Amino acid sequence: MYDESRGNATGPDRGPVPIAREILEGVEAVRRSGLTNMLDRPRVAQLAAEMGYPETSLWIQRHRDLYSRAIFQGFKAEDQEGGEE
C-alpha cells in the first residue's frame, strides 16, 4: 500500500524484519568482519557457519526472501518468546 501522506510504501512487508536474536548475532558477526558484501547471500551463509553460527547459516539458506528483504529494510531482534526488543 502506498501512503501518500508519508511518501512511501507501507504494509506488512515494510519495515525491519523480525529475527531471533541468536540469528541476528551471526548476521552481525559476518557484517562486522567485512569479508563479504552482505548481498552475497551464499557467501554470508558460508561465513556464518565458519564463524560458529550454524543456526544463522541455516536460517539464511531457508529464508532467502526474508534475508533479502531484511538487508534493505533492516533486522529487528526478537527474544525466543517472539517479543520484540
HELIX and SHEET records of a PDB file:
HELIX    1   1 ARG A   21  SER A   33  1                                  13    
HELIX    2   2 ARG A   41  GLU A   50  1                                  10    
HELIX    3   3 PRO A   54  ARG A   62  1                                   9    
HELIX    4   4 ARG A   64  GLN A   73  1                                  10    
SHEET    1   A 2 TYR A   2  ASP A   3  0                                        
SHEET    2   A 2 ASN A   8  ALA A   9 -1                                        
SHEET    1   B 2 VAL A  17  ALA A  20  0                                        
SHEET    2   B 2 PHE A  75  GLU A  78  1                                        
END                                                                             
